[in-house]
């Protein structure tokens, strides 16, 4: 182990974009009502459960997209930190050569 952390930013960004595209394409296609004119309790309960599931999936999708954006921001911060450290090291090594 070298003790270094190597982040392949382009690869991480590519995978995040794939996840984001898949999440945005997620569609919920449950019927709004199974019952129609039927008054059976089981059918009403199924309609209720479908509605709850639809709501839950929408919340999941929203949360996942939010987490993806947070990960992009974190990745940008890591890039900036990496560049700042690299510049600092280069500056110190050039200053020490004089």
C-alpha positions as CSV (number, residue, x, y, z in Angstrom):
1,X,0.0,0.0,0.0
2,X,1.4,3.4,-1.0
3,X,-0.8,5.4,1.4
4,X,-2.1,7.5,-1.4
5,X,-5.6,8.0,-2.5
6,X,-6.1,8.1,-6.3
7,X,-9.4,9.4,-7.6
8,X,-10.1,8.9,-11.2
9,X,-12.3,12.0,-11.5
10,X,-13.5,11.4,-15.1
11,X,-14.5,7.8,-14.3
12,X,-16.4,8.8,-11.2
13,X,-18.2,11.6,-13.0
14,X,-19.1,9.2,-15.8
15,X,-20.6,6.7,-13.4
16,X,-22.5,9.5,-11.5
17,X,-23.9,10.8,-14.8
18,X,-25.0,7.2,-15.7
19,X,-26.7,6.9,-12.3
20,X,-28.3,10.3,-12.7
21,X,-29.6,9.5,-16.1
22,X,-31.0,6.2,-14.9
23,X,-32.7,7.8,-11.9
24,X,-34.2,10.6,-14.1
25,X,-35.5,8.0,-16.5
26,X,-37.2,6.0,-13.6
27,X,-40.9,6.1,-14.2
28,X,-43.6,4.9,-12.0
29,X,-46.4,3.3,-14.0
30,X,-48.9,1.9,-11.6
31,X,-52.5,2.3,-12.4
32,X,-54.1,5.1,-10.4
33,X,-57.1,2.8,-9.7
34,X,-57.5,-0.9,-10.0
35,X,-61.0,-0.8,-8.6
36,X,-62.9,1.0,-11.4
37,X,-66.5,0.4,-10.3
38,X,-65.5,-2.5,-8.0
39,X,-66.2,-1.9,-4.3
40,X,-64.2,-4.8,-2.9
41,X,-62.2,-4.0,0.1
42,X,-59.1,-5.8,-1.2
43,X,-59.2,-3.7,-4.4
44,X,-59.5,-0.5,-2.5
45,X,-56.6,-1.5,-0.3
46,X,-54.5,-2.3,-3.4
47,X,-55.3,1.1,-4.8
48,X,-54.2,2.7,-1.5
49,X,-50.9,0.6,-1.5
50,X,-50.2,1.5,-5.2
51,X,-50.6,5.2,-4.3
52,X,-48.3,4.9,-1.3
53,X,-45.7,3.0,-3.4
54,X,-45.9,5.7,-6.1
55,X,-45.3,8.4,-3.5
56,X,-42.4,6.4,-1.9
57,X,-40.7,5.9,-5.3
58,X,-41.0,9.6,-6.1
59,X,-39.4,10.5,-2.7
60,X,-36.7,7.9,-3.4
61,X,-36.0,9.4,-6.8
62,X,-35.8,12.9,-5.4
63,X,-33.5,11.8,-2.6
64,X,-31.2,9.9,-5.0
65,X,-30.9,12.9,-7.3
66,X,-30.1,15.1,-4.4
67,X,-27.4,12.7,-3.2
68,X,-26.0,12.5,-6.7
69,X,-25.7,16.3,-6.8
70,X,-24.0,16.3,-3.4
71,X,-21.5,13.8,-4.6
72,X,-20.8,16.0,-7.7
73,X,-20.1,18.9,-5.3
74,X,-17.9,16.8,-3.1
75,X,-16.0,15.6,-6.1
76,X,-15.5,19.2,-7.3
77,X,-14.2,20.1,-3.8
78,X,-11.8,17.1,-3.9
79,X,-10.5,18.2,-7.3
80,X,-9.9,21.8,-6.0
81,X,-8.2,20.5,-2.9
82,X,-6.0,18.2,-4.9
83,X,-5.0,21.0,-7.3
84,X,-4.3,23.3,-4.4
85,X,-2.1,20.7,-2.7
86,X,-0.3,20.0,-5.9
87,X,0.3,23.7,-6.6
88,X,1.6,24.1,-3.0
89,X,4.0,21.1,-3.4
90,X,5.2,22.3,-6.8
91,X,5.7,25.9,-5.4
92,X,7.7,24.6,-2.4
93,X,9.8,22.3,-4.6
94,X,10.6,25.1,-7.0
95,X,11.4,27.5,-4.1
96,X,13.8,25.0,-2.6
97,X,15.8,24.6,-5.8
98,X,17.2,28.2,-5.6
